[in-house]
Amino acid sequence: MIVRKICLGLAILISTGLNAWAASYSIVCEVSPGTDINRVASALHGTVVDEVLDYTYLLSVPNLPGNNLLPGVVYCEKDQKTILPAFAGGVLSVKGSAANLWYSTQPALNLVNLTRALGVSKGRGIVIADIDAAVDYGHPALRGVLTGGRDFVAEKRAYGGAGSLNQSTASFLDQSTASFLDQSTASFLDQVTASFLAQSTASFLDSHNPGHGHATMVAGILAAVAPESMVMPLRAFDDSGQADISDIAKAIRYAVKNGARVINMSFGADEDSKMLRKAIQLAVTNKVTLVASAGNGNTDKYQYPAGYNDVIAVGATDLLDRKAYFSNYGPAVDVAAPGVNIISCYPGGYYAVLSGTSFSAPIVAGEAALLLSQKPFARVEDPIERSAVSLNPQYGLGAGRVNLYKALQELLK
């Protein structure tokens, strides 16, 4: 009987503990200077997990707080988690004799006048932070390009970060479930590009691990556009393509504090976040240029961080300067860049072709690095927009498709 009671008691304790863990929530609270965050956490029957930004903390609590804020609390909001759907693309078979950055001559980059721009600036002295998933440090195209970064996903695992956060249905890395690889033509394999390939067609991949490849593709585009800049990889997305906004905010702060002059953000969420907005403002105050993808929903809805005024929001075009069928459009979009059948490096030493505004944004982030290398404290948003090629107004792609060489001329005139 005694043994049975002990076992029953242990079962109740274990069950209670598991239920408490399952019912916990991760929230972010900003407090006014002088407010003790531990007292705030205690009042909410929770614990302090991490500091995200100045006076802004990640808490684990058993219940979501109501609208009545505690004294000294500026705001509290849930730490959103979002999931990246799988995407499709093609892996290219490249000749062994091909140069590591052979894809820098692809049609999309020729269209934005990259070769002439590199005759003026290659981005020397500029660090571009890329907030993304894991990157392939050993890829030949990225050797000598990557600078020290930080892995916020591994850090969270180390201190036992919650895996039970609320999961939104929004796509955070802006790939949709639609097929972004136009299989009706092979126009992306023109005579110049095809000379580097071992075969004329791509073998197609269907990623069941959505975080795989995205960061390497983006870093490869940054390396091609601004080859003498350094890319700072900041991992906020895990291998399944999930991220917490608190990790993204921490990544922005890390980039600002560690010398990044440009931050590329090839992701977006439907909901605004006070914490993300505060992180963006920190970067703006420190004169960091922010670039984000506008989204792949073919809608004029705002997504964030592209929807913030101080972020250059980038839509996607095809090689005929038409709006990519998937690209978001409207008032939130500042400029556009090619985003259809973009070739870049892929994990394992491979190369791949994918489409999405995720791959338009780093073209503009690289452009910003080219400009800042010439005038380190310039407001580069202005020459980027003034030099853009006008598009059909019905596309709703802001100032138009970027032209890197003309942007440099505009900056230096």
PyMOL commands that set and color helices and strands:
alter all, ss='L'
color gray80, all
select helices_A, chain A and resi 2-22+37-43+102-105+107-111+114-118+140-142+152-158+191-194+214-225+245-257+274-285+361-374+381-386+393-395+404-412
alter helices_A, ss='H'
color red, helices_A
select strands_A, chain A and resi 25-31+47-53+56-61+73-78+81-82+88-92+127-132+150-151+167-168+203-206+230-235+243-244+262-265+289-293+311-317+335-338+342-346+350-354
alter strands_A, ss='S'
color yellow, strands_A
deselect
rebuild
show_as cartoon
